[in-house]
Amino acid sequence: MDARMNERARAGILAIGGVLLATLVASCASTEMTSTWTDPSAKGASLSKIAVVCLTKDPGLRRMAEDTTASKLAGAAAIPSYQILGETDLKDLETVKGKLRAAGISAVLVMRMTGVSEQVTAVGGPYGTFDGYWGYAAGAVYAPGYLQEDTVVHMVSNLYSLDGNKLMWSGVSQTFDPGSAQAFMTDVSKAVAKSLEKEHVVL
């Protein structure tokens, strides 16, 4: 992916953070959970209703992200928070909690994009010996396309018990070269749901 394509992808994905909305290039996204933590006492928890909250300034992207993630959490009744909170100011914690409790919510999955970075990787090449590396690297410097540049989107997802006001599960993910905000959220939500099911937090 060349520099111009990466800039367009970066601009579009930043919309998740509420910075701007732009057209994204077609690409193949790949998400991995780089770290997770589970409260041992949360395993096997009976969660009747989970509210999914995506913290972003853009209401359209928030709805899309929450809808996508809620649809992937098959082990519990997951509800996009915008359906409960409406136009409530998300910074008004007490009002948010009151509406969630009134709706019978037992846990809240909070998702937040923490950044977008560029990763440059050398593709191929013999590194085992000086002669082999020098012969490869000296020639590669003058050959176009010997470095691969990827756009990496980082996201933190935390699952909280609403009544206990306690962190039950936390996961950090990174997505490589997402082609659109929809593709990004679909990939992240699948990874998050898989991790929650693996840890038996959402049964």
LINKA-V472973 format. One record per residue. N is the residue number from 1. RES is the residue in one letter. PHI is phi in degrees with one decimal (999 if undefined). Layout:
n res phi
N RES PHI
N RES PHI
This chain:
n res phi
1 M 999
2 D -81.9
3 A -63.2
4 R -64.8
5 M -63.2
6 N -65.0
7 E -64.9
8 R -66.2
9 A -64.2
10 R -61.1
11 A -62.6
12 G -67.0
13 I -68.5
14 L -61.7
15 A -62.4
16 I -57.8
17 G -85.2
18 G 84.8
19 V -81.2
20 L -164.6
21 L -120.7
22 A -143.0
23 T -74.2
24 L -105.9
25 V -81.4
26 A -71.2
27 S -161.5
28 C -108.2
29 A -80.1
30 S -144.4
31 T -113.9
32 E -136.2
33 M -83.0
34 T -82.8
35 S -161.2
36 T -141.6
37 W -141.3
38 T -130.6
39 D -66.8
40 P -52.7
41 S -74.2
42 A -85.7
43 K -67.5
44 G 80.4
45 A -63.7
46 S -96.1
47 L -103.9
48 S -74.4
49 K -138.9
50 I -119.2
51 A -93.9
52 V -102.2
53 V -120.6
54 C -109.8
55 L -82.7
56 T -152.3
57 K -77.6
58 D -88.2
59 P -63.6
60 G -65.2
61 L -68.5
62 R -61.9
63 R -61.8
64 M -62.0
65 A -64.8
66 E -69.2
67 D -60.4
68 T -63.0
69 T -68.0
70 A -59.9
71 S -70.1
72 K -91.4
73 L -88.5
74 A -78.2
75 G -82.0
76 A -150.4
77 A -78.9
78 A -94.6
79 I -126.0
80 P -59.8
81 S -65.5
82 Y -63.5
83 Q -70.9
84 I -98.6
85 L -88.3
86 G 58.5
87 E -93.0
88 T -56.8
89 D -65.8
90 L -66.2
91 K -79.7
92 D -87.2
93 L -58.4
94 E -64.8
95 T -67.0
96 V -59.6
97 K -62.5
98 G -62.9
99 K -69.8
100 L -66.6
101 R -64.7
102 A -62.6
103 A -88.1
104 G 79.7
105 I -74.9
106 S -103.4
107 A -148.6
108 V -129.8
109 L -98.5
110 V -105.1
111 M -118.0
112 R -147.2
113 M -76.2
114 T -104.4
115 G 165.2
116 V -127.1
117 S -134.3
118 E -110.3
119 Q -122.9
120 V -107.1
121 T -127.9
122 A -73.9
123 V -99.6
124 G 71.4
125 G 108.1
126 P -83.6
127 Y -115.1
128 G -72.3
129 T -130.4
130 F -62.6
131 D -60.8
132 G -66.5
133 Y -67.7
134 W -62.2
135 G -62.8
136 Y -75.5
137 A -68.7
138 A -61.5
139 G -75.6
140 A -69.1
141 V -56.5
142 Y -97.5
143 A -106.5
144 P -67.9
145 G 83.8
146 Y -86.7
147 L -113.8
148 Q -107.8
149 E -109.7
150 D -119.7
151 T -89.3
152 V -119.7
153 V -106.5
154 H -106.4
155 M -140.8
156 V -114.3
157 S -123.9
158 N -124.5
159 L -107.1
160 Y -116.2
161 S -77.9
162 L -71.8
163 D -68.8
164 G -83.5
165 N 50.4
166 K -134.9
167 L -72.7
168 M -102.2
169 W -154.2
170 S -140.9
171 G -141.8
172 V -113.5
173 S -124.8
174 Q -134.9
175 T -118.0
176 F -96.0
177 D 49.6
178 P -68.2
179 G -83.7
180 S -161.9
181 A -62.4
182 Q -63.4
183 A -63.4
184 F -61.3
185 M -67.9
186 T -61.9
187 D -67.0
188 V -64.8
189 S -63.8
190 K -63.3
191 A -65.7
192 V -65.7
193 A -61.1
194 K -63.0
195 S -68.1
196 L -62.8
197 E -68.7
198 K -62.6
199 E -84.8
200 H 59.5
201 V -84.7
202 V -111.5
203 L -94.3
